[in-house]
Amino acid sequence: MLVVAISALPVLIMLVYLYPTLLLCAFPFAELVNVFFGHYPVNIGGFDLVPSDPVIFFAVTYLVITVLRYPKRVMGVCKENIFLTVFLALVALYVVIYTPIYGQSAIGEARKTYSFLLFPILASLVIKTGEDLRRFFQVTILATAVVAIVTLGLAATQGNIIKVVGAEGAIMIALAAFAMLIHRFNRVVVFHPMVDRLLLCLFSALAIGLGHRTVWLAIGFGLMLVFWLYRVRRSLVIKSALVALWLLMAGGAALFYFPTVAAKLGAGFAGIISPSADSTASWRIEGWTDQLEGLQRSGRLLVGNGLGSYYRWQYGTNTVTVAPHNVYVQLMLKFGLVGLIIYALLALKFFRTSLTVRKTLDPGPTRAYIETGIVTFGAAHAYMSGYDFQLIMFIYFAVATSAAKLLQREARNSRRVSRIPARWFDQQGTPTPMDVHSPRYLDPQSSG
């Protein structure tokens, strides 16, 4: 089987290079598979492969080939995403430095946790038209719809909806709910008006009903961003507030008739209000404190312990070796203040650029894509206070950056057209045939 796979690899690489949009659309479905099977890796040659590894491999292959064939084009994309490029370079440097120390753990951590940051670079190279972006966005929502439907099936078979899927699935559904909501605000249809409404209701109900507290934090922060973006449209804010009130009343009535679910959700909210009173939150917070204090005592606060280094702290009489479940703590432990600052600059540049571009746009698809990126990427940062990086957040990041890039390209082409002399156009505004042999079209600097 392995020999067949290796022999087919050149054909697959050629197919991916010729049709890169297929590779791009494979990422949302890789995230779909990762939601349900991410905790069941396949061991091949000593490496534990997760569902996203094949698409990451082909993405890296495509990027390497593109760099060799079009270095200036790739360099331009890297300059546009300068802090993202610097962060990826830092990850690559740490892999080189710490692989001799920690072995394949350094490579594995970079592959499983930080390879997702390659996706915005890939999307900038592959998405060339608005139609490409629209289809990719539809594929992303479709993959999320499959997650939602399977989640409903699991809830029906288990007789309980609380945490029937992990937080990865819940955040994927929650971010899709924000995406559909923003498209409705911009009067943009994704599939069909009725289908869009149904998906919005389904995603919203599941995101709350799954009962993941960190996802609730992301929903709350995302809603604050939505209200802030649309604060000037008072009628929309009032309607949204009325809908939220209706949902609270409907949810309260449902919890009254399902007291077991109400008790579980109430315990979850109590953990958000008072984390130290919750057993799970308290040991995580103690782990963050102990490890950061250890990092400071070791004198590695600036550069961190490196990729592949092991998590370890004492919780009472137990030795805990699991990840800290907090991206910001994780960045400090692995890359130190240097890595945390670079990532902060990456996020700040994204929000600053997106908000600047948004101000120039009227309601429509491009504005919907950019606002989707702002809200989902912002909400994901609340989620990251309790979990790791997720691929889905960089998918929506790439949607916004690709929309801004297409807008910039369109403006550049418009400026080029505006510099064409008016005599080159006929009365209907279409270009007239140019006689390149006519003296009036000769370059004045030429000797002819």
Contacts in CASP RR format, 6 or more apart in sequence:
PFRMAT RR
TARGET T0000
AUTHOR 0000-0000-0000
METHOD contacts of the structure
MODEL  1
MLVVAISALPVLIMLVYLYPTLLLCAFPFAELVNVFFGHYPVNIGGFDLV
PSDPVIFFAVTYLVITVLRYPKRVMGVCKENIFLTVFLALVALYVVIYTP
IYGQSAIGEARKTYSFLLFPILASLVIKTGEDLRRFFQVTILATAVVAIV
TLGLAATQGNIIKVVGAEGAIMIALAAFAMLIHRFNRVVVFHPMVDRLLL
CLFSALAIGLGHRTVWLAIGFGLMLVFWLYRVRRSLVIKSALVALWLLMA
GGAALFYFPTVAAKLGAGFAGIISPSADSTASWRIEGWTDQLEGLQRSGR
LLVGNGLGSYYRWQYGTNTVTVAPHNVYVQLMLKFGLVGLIIYALLALKF
FRTSLTVRKTLDPGPTRAYIETGIVTFGAAHAYMSGYDFQLIMFIYFAVA
TSAAKLLQREARNSRRVSRIPARWFDQQGTPTPMDVHSPRYLDPQSSG
2 44 0 8 1.000
12 58 0 8 1.000
13 58 0 8 1.000
13 61 0 8 1.000
13 65 0 8 1.000
15 22 0 8 1.000
16 22 0 8 1.000
16 23 0 8 1.000
16 58 0 8 1.000
16 61 0 8 1.000
16 62 0 8 1.000
17 61 0 8 1.000
17 62 0 8 1.000
17 65 0 8 1.000
20 62 0 8 1.000
20 122 0 8 1.000
20 125 0 8 1.000
20 126 0 8 1.000
21 126 0 8 1.000
21 132 0 8 1.000
21 135 0 8 1.000
21 136 0 8 1.000
23 55 0 8 1.000
23 58 0 8 1.000
23 59 0 8 1.000
23 62 0 8 1.000
23 122 0 8 1.000
23 126 0 8 1.000
24 122 0 8 1.000
24 123 0 8 1.000
24 126 0 8 1.000
24 127 0 8 1.000
24 136 0 8 1.000
25 135 0 8 1.000
25 136 0 8 1.000
25 139 0 8 1.000
26 55 0 8 1.000
26 58 0 8 1.000
27 52 0 8 1.000
27 55 0 8 1.000
27 59 0 8 1.000
27 119 0 8 1.000
27 391 0 8 1.000
27 395 0 8 1.000
28 139 0 8 1.000
28 140 0 8 1.000
28 142 0 8 1.000
28 143 0 8 1.000
28 144 0 8 1.000
28 392 0 8 1.000
28 395 0 8 1.000
29 139 0 8 1.000
29 143 0 8 1.000
30 51 0 8 1.000
30 52 0 8 1.000
30 54 0 8 1.000
30 55 0 8 1.000
30 391 0 8 1.000
31 52 0 8 1.000
31 143 0 8 1.000
31 168 0 8 1.000
31 172 0 8 1.000
31 390 0 8 1.000
31 391 0 8 1.000
31 392 0 8 1.000
31 395 0 8 1.000
32 143 0 8 1.000
32 144 0 8 1.000
32 146 0 8 1.000
32 147 0 8 1.000
32 172 0 8 1.000
33 51 0 8 1.000
33 52 0 8 1.000
34 50 0 8 1.000
34 51 0 8 1.000
34 52 0 8 1.000
34 168 0 8 1.000
34 391 0 8 1.000
35 147 0 8 1.000
35 165 0 8 1.000
35 166 0 8 1.000
35 168 0 8 1.000
35 169 0 8 1.000
35 172 0 8 1.000
36 150 0 8 1.000
36 165 0 8 1.000
37 51 0 8 1.000
38 50 0 8 1.000
38 51 0 8 1.000
41 48 0 8 1.000
41 49 0 8 1.000
41 50 0 8 1.000
42 48 0 8 1.000
42 49 0 8 1.000
43 49 0 8 1.000
46 104 0 8 1.000
47 104 0 8 1.000
47 108 0 8 1.000
50 112 0 8 1.000
52 115 0 8 1.000
52 116 0 8 1.000
52 391 0 8 1.000
53 111 0 8 1.000
56 111 0 8 1.000
56 115 0 8 1.000
56 118 0 8 1.000
59 118 0 8 1.000
59 119 0 8 1.000
59 122 0 8 1.000
60 115 0 8 1.000
60 118 0 8 1.000
62 122 0 8 1.000
63 74 0 8 1.000
63 118 0 8 1.000
63 121 0 8 1.000
63 122 0 8 1.000
63 125 0 8 1.000
66 73 0 8 1.000
66 74 0 8 1.000
66 125 0 8 1.000
67 74 0 8 1.000
73 125 0 8 1.000
74 125 0 8 1.000
77 121 0 8 1.000
77 124 0 8 1.000
77 125 0 8 1.000
78 85 0 8 1.000
78 121 0 8 1.000
79 85 0 8 1.000
80 124 0 8 1.000
80 401 0 8 1.000
80 405 0 8 1.000
81 120 0 8 1.000
81 121 0 8 1.000
81 124 0 8 1.000
81 401 0 8 1.000
82 349 0 8 1.000
83 342 0 8 1.000
83 343 0 8 1.000
83 345 0 8 1.000
83 346 0 8 1.000
83 349 0 8 1.000
84 117 0 8 1.000
84 120 0 8 1.000
84 121 0 8 1.000
84 346 0 8 1.000
85 121 0 8 1.000
86 342 0 8 1.000
87 117 0 8 1.000
87 339 0 8 1.000
87 342 0 8 1.000
87 343 0 8 1.000
87 346 0 8 1.000
88 114 0 8 1.000
88 117 0 8 1.000
88 118 0 8 1.000
88 121 0 8 1.000
90 335 0 8 1.000
90 338 0 8 1.000
90 339 0 8 1.000
90 342 0 8 1.000
91 110 0 8 1.000
91 114 0 8 1.000
91 117 0 8 1.000
91 307 0 8 1.000
92 110 0 8 1.000
94 106 0 8 1.000
94 110 0 8 1.000
94 306 0 8 1.000
94 307 0 8 1.000
94 334 0 8 1.000
94 335 0 8 1.000
95 106 0 8 1.000
95 107 0 8 1.000
95 110 0 8 1.000
95 307 0 8 1.000
97 306 0 8 1.000
98 106 0 8 1.000
98 306 0 8 1.000
98 307 0 8 1.000
98 308 0 8 1.000
98 309 0 8 1.000
99 106 0 8 1.000
99 107 0 8 1.000
102 306 0 8 1.000
102 307 0 8 1.000
102 308 0 8 1.000
102 309 0 8 1.000
102 310 0 8 1.000
103 308 0 8 1.000
105 307 0 8 1.000
105 308 0 8 1.000
105 310 0 8 1.000
106 306 0 8 1.000
106 307 0 8 1.000
106 308 0 8 1.000
108 308 0 8 1.000
109 307 0 8 1.000
109 308 0 8 1.000
109 334 0 8 1.000
110 307 0 8 1.000
113 330 0 8 1.000
113 388 0 8 1.000
113 389 0 8 1.000
114 389 0 8 1.000
116 389 0 8 1.000
116 390 0 8 1.000
116 391 0 8 1.000
116 394 0 8 1.000
117 389 0 8 1.000
117 394 0 8 1.000
119 391 0 8 1.000
119 394 0 8 1.000
119 395 0 8 1.000
119 397 0 8 1.000
119 398 0 8 1.000
120 394 0 8 1.000
120 397 0 8 1.000
120 398 0 8 1.000
120 401 0 8 1.000
122 398 0 8 1.000
123 136 0 8 1.000
123 398 0 8 1.000
123 399 0 8 1.000
123 401 0 8 1.000
123 402 0 8 1.000
124 398 0 8 1.000
124 401 0 8 1.000
124 402 0 8 1.000
124 405 0 8 1.000
126 132 0 8 1.000
127 133 0 8 1.000
127 136 0 8 1.000
127 402 0 8 1.000
127 405 0 8 1.000
127 406 0 8 1.000
129 406 0 8 1.000
130 365 0 8 1.000
130 406 0 8 1.000
133 369 0 8 1.000
133 399 0 8 1.000
133 402 0 8 1.000
133 403 0 8 1.000
133 406 0 8 1.000
134 365 0 8 1.000
136 399 0 8 1.000
137 179 0 8 1.000
137 190 0 8 1.000
137 369 0 8 1.000
137 399 0 8 1.000
138 190 0 8 1.000
138 191 0 8 1.000
140 176 0 8 1.000
140 179 0 8 1.000
140 395 0 8 1.000
140 396 0 8 1.000
140 399 0 8 1.000
141 176 0 8 1.000
141 179 0 8 1.000
141 180 0 8 1.000
141 190 0 8 1.000
141 191 0 8 1.000
141 199 0 8 1.000
144 172 0 8 1.000
144 173 0 8 1.000
144 176 0 8 1.000
144 203 0 8 1.000
145 176 0 8 1.000
145 199 0 8 1.000
145 202 0 8 1.000
147 165 0 8 1.000
147 169 0 8 1.000
147 172 0 8 1.000
147 173 0 8 1.000
148 173 0 8 1.000
148 176 0 8 1.000
148 199 0 8 1.000
148 202 0 8 1.000
148 203 0 8 1.000
148 206 0 8 1.000
150 165 0 8 1.000
151 161 0 8 1.000
151 164 0 8 1.000
151 165 0 8 1.000
151 169 0 8 1.000
151 173 0 8 1.000
151 206 0 8 1.000
151 210 0 8 1.000
152 206 0 8 1.000
154 164 0 8 1.000
154 165 0 8 1.000
155 161 0 8 1.000
155 164 0 8 1.000
158 164 0 8 1.000
160 261 0 8 1.000
161 206 0 8 1.000
161 209 0 8 1.000
161 210 0 8 1.000
161 261 0 8 1.000
162 209 0 8 1.000
162 210 0 8 1.000
162 211 0 8 1.000
162 261 0 8 1.000
162 264 0 8 1.000
162 265 0 8 1.000
163 210 0 8 1.000
163 211 0 8 1.000
163 212 0 8 1.000
164 210 0 8 1.000
165 210 0 8 1.000
166 210 0 8 1.000
166 212 0 8 1.000
167 212 0 8 1.000
167 214 0 8 1.000
167 215 0 8 1.000
167 383 0 8 1.000
167 387 0 8 1.000
168 387 0 8 1.000
168 390 0 8 1.000
169 210 0 8 1.000
170 206 0 8 1.000
170 207 0 8 1.000
170 210 0 8 1.000
170 211 0 8 1.000
170 212 0 8 1.000
170 215 0 8 1.000
171 212 0 8 1.000
171 214 0 8 1.000
171 215 0 8 1.000
171 218 0 8 1.000
171 380 0 8 1.000
171 383 0 8 1.000
171 387 0 8 1.000
171 390 0 8 1.000
171 392 0 8 1.000
171 393 0 8 1.000
172 390 0 8 1.000
172 392 0 8 1.000
173 203 0 8 1.000
173 206 0 8 1.000
173 207 0 8 1.000
173 210 0 8 1.000
174 203 0 8 1.000
174 207 0 8 1.000
174 215 0 8 1.000
174 218 0 8 1.000
174 219 0 8 1.000
174 379 0 8 1.000
175 218 0 8 1.000
175 376 0 8 1.000
175 379 0 8 1.000
175 380 0 8 1.000
175 392 0 8 1.000
175 393 0 8 1.000
175 396 0 8 1.000
176 199 0 8 1.000
176 203 0 8 1.000
177 200 0 8 1.000
177 203 0 8 1.000
177 204 0 8 1.000
177 207 0 8 1.000
178 222 0 8 1.000
178 226 0 8 1.000
178 372 0 8 1.000
178 375 0 8 1.000
178 376 0 8 1.000
178 379 0 8 1.000
179 372 0 8 1.000
179 376 0 8 1.000
179 396 0 8 1.000
180 190 0 8 1.000
180 196 0 8 1.000
180 199 0 8 1.000
180 200 0 8 1.000
180 203 0 8 1.000
181 200 0 8 1.000
181 226 0 8 1.000
182 226 0 8 1.000
182 368 0 8 1.000
182 371 0 8 1.000
182 372 0 8 1.000
182 375 0 8 1.000
183 189 0 8 1.000
183 190 0 8 1.000
183 196 0 8 1.000
183 368 0 8 1.000
183 372 0 8 1.000
184 196 0 8 1.000
184 197 0 8 1.000
184 200 0 8 1.000
185 230 0 8 1.000
185 236 0 8 1.000
185 363 0 8 1.000
185 368 0 8 1.000
185 371 0 8 1.000
186 363 0 8 1.000
186 364 0 8 1.000
186 365 0 8 1.000
186 367 0 8 1.000
186 368 0 8 1.000
186 371 0 8 1.000
187 363 0 8 1.000
187 364 0 8 1.000
188 364 0 8 1.000
188 365 0 8 1.000
188 368 0 8 1.000
189 196 0 8 1.000
190 196 0 8 1.000
190 199 0 8 1.000
191 199 0 8 1.000
204 247 0 8 1.000
207 215 0 8 1.000
207 219 0 8 1.000
208 216 0 8 1.000
208 219 0 8 1.000
209 265 0 8 1.000
211 264 0 8 1.000
211 265 0 8 1.000
211 268 0 8 1.000
213 268 0 8 1.000
213 269 0 8 1.000
213 271 0 8 1.000
213 272 0 8 1.000
214 382 0 8 1.000
214 383 0 8 1.000
214 385 0 8 1.000
214 386 0 8 1.000
214 387 0 8 1.000
215 383 0 8 1.000
216 269 0 8 1.000
216 272 0 8 1.000
217 272 0 8 1.000
217 382 0 8 1.000
217 383 0 8 1.000
217 385 0 8 1.000
218 379 0 8 1.000
218 380 0 8 1.000
218 382 0 8 1.000
218 383 0 8 1.000
219 379 0 8 1.000
220 379 0 8 1.000
220 382 0 8 1.000
221 378 0 8 1.000
221 379 0 8 1.000
221 381 0 8 1.000
221 382 0 8 1.000
222 375 0 8 1.000
222 378 0 8 1.000
222 379 0 8 1.000
222 382 0 8 1.000
223 244 0 8 1.000
225 374 0 8 1.000
225 375 0 8 1.000
225 378 0 8 1.000
225 379 0 8 1.000
226 240 0 8 1.000
226 375 0 8 1.000
227 237 0 8 1.000
227 240 0 8 1.000
229 358 0 8 1.000
229 371 0 8 1.000
229 374 0 8 1.000
229 375 0 8 1.000
230 236 0 8 1.000
230 237 0 8 1.000
230 240 0 8 1.000
231 237 0 8 1.000
252 262 0 8 1.000
255 261 0 8 1.000
255 262 0 8 1.000
255 265 0 8 1.000
256 262 0 8 1.000
268 278 0 8 1.000
270 277 0 8 1.000
270 278 0 8 1.000
271 277 0 8 1.000
271 278 0 8 1.000
271 281 0 8 1.000
275 281 0 8 1.000
275 282 0 8 1.000
275 285 0 8 1.000
276 282 0 8 1.000
276 285 0 8 1.000
283 315 0 8 1.000
283 320 0 8 1.000
284 324 0 8 1.000
284 325 0 8 1.000
284 326 0 8 1.000
284 386 0 8 1.000
286 313 0 8 1.000
286 315 0 8 1.000
287 313 0 8 1.000
287 315 0 8 1.000
287 320 0 8 1.000
287 324 0 8 1.000
288 324 0 8 1.000
288 326 0 8 1.000
288 329 0 8 1.000
290 313 0 8 1.000
290 314 0 8 1.000
291 311 0 8 1.000
291 312 0 8 1.000
291 313 0 8 1.000
291 324 0 8 1.000
291 329 0 8 1.000
291 333 0 8 1.000
292 329 0 8 1.000
292 332 0 8 1.000
292 333 0 8 1.000
295 301 0 8 1.000
295 304 0 8 1.000
295 305 0 8 1.000
295 332 0 8 1.000
295 333 0 8 1.000
295 336 0 8 1.000
298 305 0 8 1.000
300 336 0 8 1.000
301 332 0 8 1.000
301 336 0 8 1.000
301 337 0 8 1.000
302 336 0 8 1.000
302 337 0 8 1.000
302 338 0 8 1.000
303 335 0 8 1.000
303 336 0 8 1.000
303 338 0 8 1.000
304 332 0 8 1.000
304 333 0 8 1.000
304 334 0 8 1.000
304 335 0 8 1.000
304 336 0 8 1.000
305 333 0 8 1.000
305 334 0 8 1.000
306 334 0 8 1.000
306 335 0 8 1.000
307 334 0 8 1.000
308 334 0 8 1.000
309 333 0 8 1.000
309 334 0 8 1.000
310 321 0 8 1.000
311 320 0 8 1.000
311 321 0 8 1.000
311 322 0 8 1.000
311 323 0 8 1.000
311 324 0 8 1.000
311 333 0 8 1.000
312 319 0 8 1.000
312 320 0 8 1.000
312 321 0 8 1.000
313 319 0 8 1.000
313 320 0 8 1.000
314 320 0 8 1.000
323 330 0 8 1.000
323 388 0 8 1.000
324 330 0 8 1.000
324 333 0 8 1.000
325 386 0 8 1.000
325 387 0 8 1.000
325 388 0 8 1.000
326 384 0 8 1.000
326 385 0 8 1.000
326 386 0 8 1.000
326 387 0 8 1.000
327 384 0 8 1.000
327 385 0 8 1.000
327 386 0 8 1.000
327 387 0 8 1.000
327 388 0 8 1.000
327 389 0 8 1.000
328 340 0 8 1.000
328 384 0 8 1.000
328 385 0 8 1.000
330 388 0 8 1.000
331 339 0 8 1.000
331 340 0 8 1.000
331 343 0 8 1.000
332 340 0 8 1.000
335 342 0 8 1.000
347 377 0 8 1.000
347 381 0 8 1.000
350 377 0 8 1.000
350 397 0 8 1.000
350 400 0 8 1.000
350 401 0 8 1.000
351 374 0 8 1.000
351 377 0 8 1.000
351 378 0 8 1.000
353 404 0 8 1.000
354 370 0 8 1.000
354 373 0 8 1.000
354 374 0 8 1.000
354 400 0 8 1.000
354 401 0 8 1.000
354 404 0 8 1.000
355 374 0 8 1.000
357 370 0 8 1.000
357 404 0 8 1.000
357 407 0 8 1.000
358 367 0 8 1.000
358 370 0 8 1.000
358 371 0 8 1.000
358 374 0 8 1.000
361 367 0 8 1.000
361 370 0 8 1.000
361 407 0 8 1.000
365 403 0 8 1.000
366 403 0 8 1.000
366 406 0 8 1.000
366 407 0 8 1.000
369 399 0 8 1.000
369 400 0 8 1.000
369 402 0 8 1.000
369 403 0 8 1.000
370 400 0 8 1.000
370 403 0 8 1.000
370 404 0 8 1.000
372 396 0 8 1.000
372 399 0 8 1.000
372 400 0 8 1.000
373 396 0 8 1.000
373 397 0 8 1.000
373 399 0 8 1.000
373 400 0 8 1.000
374 400 0 8 1.000
376 393 0 8 1.000
376 396 0 8 1.000
377 393 0 8 1.000
377 396 0 8 1.000
377 397 0 8 1.000
377 400 0 8 1.000
380 390 0 8 1.000
380 392 0 8 1.000
380 393 0 8 1.000
380 396 0 8 1.000
383 390 0 8 1.000
383 393 0 8 1.000
420 431 0 8 1.000
424 431 0 8 1.000
424 432 0 8 1.000
424 434 0 8 1.000
425 431 0 8 1.000
425 432 0 8 1.000
426 432 0 8 1.000
434 441 0 8 1.000
435 441 0 8 1.000
442 448 0 8 1.000
END
